[in-house]
Amino acid sequence: MTPKLRAGLAAGLAFAALLPSRRAAAAADAKDTTYRPWHRYMAQVHSPKAGCFTATYPSTTWKPTKCAPPPKKRFDVGPTDYYAKLEYGRIESVSGDFIDISGLSSENNSEGGPLTPNAYSLQINPNYFDSSGPGVLIGNGTNPCAVDGANCEGWQQFVYFNNGSGGQIVIEYWLPGFLSTYGSCPIGRAAQTGSTWTPSNGTDCLAGIGGPFTPSFDVSQLGSIEFTAAATGTMDEATLSVGTATYRLSAANVLGLNADWWSAEFNVYGAGGGSTAVFNPGTTVTVVDTVTGPDGSMIPASCPFAGFTGEKNNLNLTCPCFANNAGQVFFTESNAANPVCYCPAGSTWNQSTASCQCDVAGQILNPVTHQCSCPLIGAIVSRGACACPPALGKEGDSCACPAGTIYNVRARRCVPSSSTCPSSCRYGCYAPYVSPQGQPVWNCKPGP
């Protein structure tokens, strides 16, 4: 057994130890997140080749399954949403899920005609990008994108489509403006995807790739669903995980998204064709969008308001959006009269002020880091409130020791201050501690 295989086997066994038992699997309910570690592990296991795959808990191996043609209904473009934008670097994968849902009892897809119950889509939509177009050839056999990437704008949609009676994973590749620029869409099939390029919207070209069929997942199961998109150097992958099952569509890298992916939008929308997912009144949903870099790193993100998809829902984005240094974006959407919005750890939504307030009295929520802290330098939390440590007084915006003394962070008390190791320390001093006031604190080393 090679070292690589041995390491992979050890990692798999270690992961298996963290998984719930089969008995627990049988007891899972619609909102159970017991299998979330397994979902996220499987999303990181790349497919052996292009195609469709499934896996059933507790297996960590993808098994080939039949791919199906994409649905006739297409998914549209148009800004509607918050999205995760990296502050630097590029994205390799994005995972979206719903961490809190309340008041949800029904959803219907509205497309101007009769409503369709439990018809919706989950979408991960990247930014527009300059495409080198490895899967793009025009009539004379040349690839104009490879010559002048600025003339080939690319876009993709990773979609889970549920029509109310069944579901399917789909990847759509778009060349916005290609038809109007070159007079026709690319010839042949989009790289190795088996899908031909077709005109769309009178100016664009589109190639849709159908993945595996899935059961119909009721909208009440949103809390247990995780949807992931990934773009490596050779493969684009869309993964849907629900309970003890996970489904995967892998396609050849058609447009080169992996080279220029820096933002991503995730949410629940209408089931294609620019439709709207209509939730019952009083529904509140909190969305989390997690982006990961090529080496698995978490990169700081922000959350501007400007999305990419043309599908919509009837939930309002009246709550604040929060982003962190782990590449995560959190926001709450609701059609309730007074929704309880998501707040970062250590804070709670205050309905009267319509803002997040720190749980500890006296702490302030930093608008940049979204962390609660005491405004006094050197303060501690005591009995649920900010306070200076014992024996310290308040001086300006800091907790301060009496004149001639300094706070020893190890001893938690004021001690005489000195700029050098005091002569009373017969055997010398440890490296000094730095007090809240920025002064050194010396501690004697014990004797032999």
C-alpha positions in Angstrom: 0.0 0.0 0.0 1.4 3.4 -1.0 1.9 6.1 1.6 -0.8 8.2 -0.2 -3.3 5.3 0.0 -2.4 4.6 3.6 -2.9 8.2 4.6 -6.2 8.3 2.7 -7.4 5.1 4.5 -6.4 6.5 7.9 -8.3 9.7 7.2 -11.3 7.8 6.1 -11.3 5.7 9.2 -10.8 8.7 11.4 -13.7 10.4 9.7 -15.9 7.3 10.0 -15.4 7.4 13.8 -17.2 10.8 13.8 -20.2 9.6 11.9 -23.5 8.7 13.6 -24.6 5.1 13.8 -27.0 3.4 11.3 -29.6 3.5 14.1 -29.2 7.2 14.3 -29.6 7.4 10.5 -33.0 5.7 10.7 -34.2 8.2 13.3 -33.3 11.3 11.3 -36.1 13.8 10.8 -36.7 16.6 8.3 -34.5 19.1 10.1 -31.8 16.8 11.3 -28.3 18.0 10.7 -26.7 14.9 12.2 -25.2 14.0 8.8 -23.8 17.5 8.0 -20.2 16.4 8.7 -20.6 13.5 6.2 -22.2 15.9 3.7 -19.3 18.3 3.9 -16.7 15.4 3.7 -18.4 14.0 0.6 -18.5 17.5 -1.1 -14.7 17.6 -0.8 -14.2 14.2 -2.4 -13.8 14.9 -6.1 -15.4 12.6 -8.7 -13.1 10.2 -10.5 -14.3 11.5 -13.9 -17.1 13.5 -15.5 -20.6 12.0 -15.0 -23.2 11.4 -12.4 -22.7 9.8 -9.0 -24.4 9.0 -5.8 -23.3 7.9 -2.3 -25.3 6.6 0.7 -24.3 7.0 4.3 -21.9 5.8 5.7 -20.0 5.1 2.4 -17.4 7.7 1.4 -17.1 6.4 -2.2 -18.9 7.9 -5.2 -20.8 5.3 -7.3 -21.7 6.0 -10.9 -25.4 6.5 -11.8 -27.3 7.5 -14.9 -27.4 11.1 -16.0 -30.6 12.6 -17.4 -31.2 15.3 -20.0 -31.5 18.8 -18.5 -35.0 20.2 -18.0 -36.5 22.2 -20.9 -37.1 25.1 -18.5 -34.0 27.4 -18.3 -32.8 29.5 -15.5 -32.4 33.3 -16.0 -30.1 36.1 -15.0 -30.8 39.3 -13.0 -29.6 40.9 -9.7 -31.8 40.1 -6.7 -29.7 39.1 -3.7 -26.8 39.3 -1.2 -23.8 37.4 -2.3 -20.4 36.4 -0.9 -17.5 38.4 -2.3 -13.9 37.5 -1.5 -11.6 40.3 -0.3 -8.7 38.6 -2.1 -7.8 35.3 -3.7 -10.2 33.0 -5.6 -12.9 30.5 -4.9 -12.7 26.7 -5.5 -15.9 25.6 -3.8 -19.0 27.1 -2.3 -21.5 25.5 0.1 -24.9 26.8 0.9 -27.4 25.8 3.6 -30.1 27.2 5.9 -29.2 27.3 9.5 -32.5 28.6 10.9 -36.0 28.3 9.6 -39.2 29.4 11.3 -42.9 29.8 10.4 -42.5 27.8 7.2 -45.5 25.6 6.3 -45.8 25.8 2.5 -44.1 27.0 -0.8 -45.6 27.4 -4.2 -43.8 28.2 -7.5 -45.4 31.2 -9.3 -44.8 31.7 -13.0 -47.8 33.7 -14.0 -50.2 30.6 -14.1 -51.4 28.1 -11.6 -49.2 27.7 -8.5 -47.1 24.5 -8.2 -46.6 23.3 -4.6 -43.0 22.4 -3.5 -41.5 23.6 -6.8 -38.3 25.6 -6.3 -34.6 25.7 -7.1 -31.4 26.0 -5.1 -28.8 27.9 -7.0 -25.1 28.8 -6.6 -24.3 31.5 -9.1 -20.7 32.8 -9.6 -19.6 36.2 -10.9 -19.3 36.9 -14.6 -15.8 36.2 -15.8 -13.4 36.4 -18.8 -13.4 33.0 -20.3 -10.7 31.2 -22.2 -13.4 28.9 -23.4 -11.8 25.5 -23.6 -15.2 24.2 -24.9 -15.9 27.0 -27.4 -15.4 26.6 -31.2 -17.0 28.7 -34.0 -17.7 27.7 -37.6 -14.2 28.1 -38.8 -12.9 25.7 -36.1 -11.2 28.5 -34.1 -11.7 29.4 -30.5 -12.2 33.2 -30.3 -12.1 33.1 -26.5 -8.6 31.8 -26.5 -7.5 34.6 -28.8 -9.2 37.5 -27.0 -10.7 36.5 -23.6 -12.3 40.0 -23.3 -14.7 39.1 -26.1 -15.9 35.9 -24.3 -17.6 36.7 -21.1 -18.6 33.5 -19.3 -21.1 32.7 -16.6 -22.4 29.5 -14.9 -25.2 28.3 -12.8 -25.1 25.4 -10.4 -28.7 24.4 -9.8 -30.8 21.9 -7.9 -34.2 21.9 -9.6 -37.3 20.5 -7.8 -40.6 20.5 -9.9 -42.8 19.3 -7.0 -42.7 15.6 -7.9 -39.0 15.0 -8.4 -35.6 16.8 -8.6 -32.5 17.0 -10.7 -29.0 18.6 -10.5 -28.2 20.9 -13.4 -25.2 23.0 -14.5 -25.8 25.7 -17.1 -23.0 27.3 -19.1 -23.6 30.8 -20.5 -21.8 32.9 -23.0 -23.5 36.3 -22.6 -23.4 38.4 -25.8 -21.6 35.7 -27.9 -24.5 35.3 -30.3 -24.7 39.0 -31.1 -20.9 39.3 -31.4 -20.2 36.3 -33.6 -23.6 35.8 -35.3 -24.0 32.2 -34.2 -23.4 30.0 -31.2 -20.3 27.7 -30.9 -20.5 24.5 -33.0 -20.5 21.0 -31.6 -20.8 20.1 -28.0 -19.5 22.0 -25.0 -16.2 20.2 -24.4 -17.0 16.7 -23.0 -20.4 17.6 -21.6 -22.5 16.1 -24.3 -24.6 19.3 -24.5 -24.8 21.5 -27.6 -24.7 25.3 -27.5 -28.1 26.9 -28.3 -29.2 30.5 -28.7 -30.9 32.2 -25.7 -32.4 35.6 -25.1 -31.5 36.7 -28.6 -28.0 37.6 -27.7 -26.5 34.8 -25.6 -25.5 31.1 -26.0 -26.3 28.4 -23.5 -25.3 24.8 -22.9 -27.2 22.9 -20.2 -26.0 19.7 -18.6 -28.4 17.4 -16.8 -27.3 15.4 -13.7 -28.9 12.6 -11.8 -32.6 12.6 -10.9 -33.4 12.8 -7.1 -36.6 12.3 -5.1 -38.7 15.3 -4.5 -37.6 17.0 -1.3 -40.4 18.8 0.4 -39.7 22.5 1.2 -40.0 21.6 4.9 -36.7 19.7 4.5 -34.7 22.8 3.6 -33.0 22.8 7.0 -31.4 19.5 6.3 -30.2 20.2 2.7 -26.7 21.3 1.7 -25.8 22.3 -1.8 -22.2 22.7 -3.0 -20.5 23.8 -6.1 -16.8 23.4 -7.0 -14.6 24.4 -9.9 -11.2 22.7 -10.2 -8.7 23.0 -13.0 -10.4 20.1 -14.9 -13.9 19.6 -13.5 -17.0 21.5 -12.4 -19.0 19.7 -9.7 -22.5 20.3 -8.2 -23.4 18.2 -5.1 -26.7 17.9 -3.3 -26.8 16.3 0.2 -29.9 15.4 2.1 -30.0 13.1 5.2 -28.3 9.8 4.3 -28.0 10.4 0.6 -25.8 12.6 -1.6 -25.9 13.2 -5.4 -23.2 14.6 -7.7 -23.0 16.0 -11.2 -19.4 16.4 -12.6 -18.7 18.0 -15.9 -15.6 19.0 -17.9 -14.4 22.5 -17.2 -16.1 24.3 -20.2 -15.5 28.0 -19.6 -12.6 28.2 -17.2 -14.5 29.4 -14.1 -11.8 28.2 -11.8 -9.4 30.8 -13.0 -11.5 33.8 -12.1 -14.1 32.9 -9.5 -14.3 35.5 -6.7 -17.9 35.8 -5.7 -20.9 33.5 -5.2 -24.7 33.8 -4.6 -26.7 31.1 -2.9 -30.4 31.0 -2.0 -33.7 29.3 -2.7 -35.6 30.6 -5.7 -38.3 29.9 -8.2 -38.1 26.7 -10.3 -36.7 28.3 -13.5 -38.0 30.6 -16.2 -37.7 33.7 -14.0 -40.3 32.4 -11.6 -40.8 33.1 -7.9 -40.8 30.8 -4.9 -43.8 32.0 -2.9 -43.5 31.1 0.8 -46.5 31.3 3.2 -46.8 34.5 5.3 -44.7 34.5 8.4 -41.8 32.5 7.0 -38.2 33.4 8.1 -35.1 31.8 6.7 -31.4 32.4 7.6 -29.0 31.6 4.8 -25.3 30.8 5.2 -22.9 30.9 2.2 -19.4 29.5 2.8 -16.6 30.0 0.3 -13.3 28.1 0.2 -10.0 28.8 -1.6 -8.1 26.4 -3.8 -6.0 25.0 -0.9 -9.0 24.6 1.4 -8.3 28.0 3.0 -11.0 30.2 4.5 -10.7 33.7 3.0 -12.3 36.9 4.4 -15.5 37.8 2.6 -18.0 40.7 2.4 -21.6 40.7 1.4 -22.7 43.4 -1.1 -26.3 43.5 -2.3 -26.3 42.6 -6.0 -26.9 39.0 -7.1 -27.0 37.3 -10.5 -30.1 35.1 -10.9 -33.4 36.0 -12.5 -35.4 33.7 -10.3 -36.8 35.2 -7.1 -38.5 34.4 -3.8 -41.1 36.5 -1.8 -38.9 36.8 1.2 -37.6 40.3 2.1 -34.0 41.2 2.8 -34.7 43.7 5.6 -32.2 42.2 8.0 -28.5 43.0 8.1 -25.9 40.8 6.4 -22.8 39.6 8.2 -19.6 38.3 6.8 -16.5 36.9 8.6 -12.9 36.0 8.1 -13.8 32.3 7.6 -15.4 33.1 4.2 -18.9 32.9 5.5 -21.9 35.2 4.8 -25.0 35.1 6.9 -28.3 36.8 6.2 -32.0 36.4 7.2 -34.8 36.9 4.8 -38.5 37.0 5.8 -42.0 37.9 4.9 -43.0 38.1 8.6 -44.1 41.5 10.1 -41.3 41.6 12.7 -38.7 38.9 11.9 -36.0 37.9 14.3 -32.8 38.5 12.4 -29.6 36.5 12.6 -26.9 38.0 14.8 -23.3 37.0 15.3 -22.2 34.9 18.3 -22.4 36.8 21.5 -25.2 39.1 20.3 -29.0 38.9 20.0 -31.6 40.7 17.8 -33.3 43.6 19.6 -36.7 44.1 18.1 -37.2 47.6 19.6 -34.0 49.0 18.1 -34.0 46.7 15.0 -30.4 45.8 15.6 -28.1 43.2 17.0 -27.0 44.0 20.6 -24.3 42.3 22.7 -25.5 39.9 25.3 -23.0 41.2 27.9 -24.0 44.6 29.4 -21.6 47.3 28.3 -20.1 45.4 25.4 -20.1 47.0 21.9 -20.6 45.1 18.6 -17.7 46.0 16.3 -19.2 46.9 12.9 -16.2 45.5 11.0 -15.4 42.3 12.9 -18.9 41.7 14.2 -17.5 40.7 17.5 -18.6 42.0 20.9 -16.0 43.4 23.3 -15.8 45.7 26.3 -14.9 49.3 25.3 -12.6 49.7 28.3 -9.0 48.5 27.6 -8.2 45.7 30.1 -11.8 45.2 31.2 -13.1 41.7 31.9 -16.6 40.3 32.0 -17.8 39.9 35.6 -21.3 39.0 36.6 -22.7 39.5 33.1 -21.2 43.0 32.6 -18.0 44.7 31.6 -15.9 45.7 34.6 -12.3 46.5 35.5 -10.4 43.6 37.4 -10.2 43.9 41.2 -7.7 46.5 42.5 -7.9 48.4 39.2 -9.5 51.7 38.7 -10.9 53.4 35.6 -8.7 56.0 34.0 -10.0 57.4 30.7 -10.9 54.6 28.4 -8.7 52.1 30.3 -8.6 50.1 33.4 -5.6 51.3 35.3 -3.5 50.4 38.3 -2.4 52.9 41.0 0.6 55.1 40.2 3.9 53.2 40.3 2.3 49.8 39.7 1.3 47.8 36.7 -1.2 44.9 36.1 0.3 41.4 36.1 -1.8 39.4 33.7 -0.6 36.1 35.3 -1.2 37.1 38.9 -4.2 39.2 38.0 -3.2 42.0 40.3 -1.3 45.2 40.4 2.5 44.9 41.0 5.3 47.4 41.2 6.4 48.4 37.7 9.9 48.4 36.3 11.4 48.8 32.8 14.0 46.1 33.5 14.2 42.9 35.4 14.3 44.0 39.1 17.4 43.2 41.1 15.3 41.3 43.6 14.9 38.6 41.0 18.1 36.7 42.0 17.8 34.1 39.2 16.6 36.5 36.5 13.2 37.0 34.9 10.9 35.3 32.5 10.1 37.2 29.3 7.9 40.1 30.4 4.2 40.2 30.0 2.7 43.2 28.3 0.0 45.0 30.3 -3.2 46.5 28.8 -1.3 49.8 29.0 1.6 48.4 26.8 4.2 48.2 29.7 6.3 45.2 30.5 5.5 43.1 33.5 8.4 41.1 35.0 8.2 37.7 36.8 11.1 36.2 38.7 12.4 32.8 37.7 12.5 30.3 40.6 15.8 29.2 42.1 17.5 25.8 41.5 
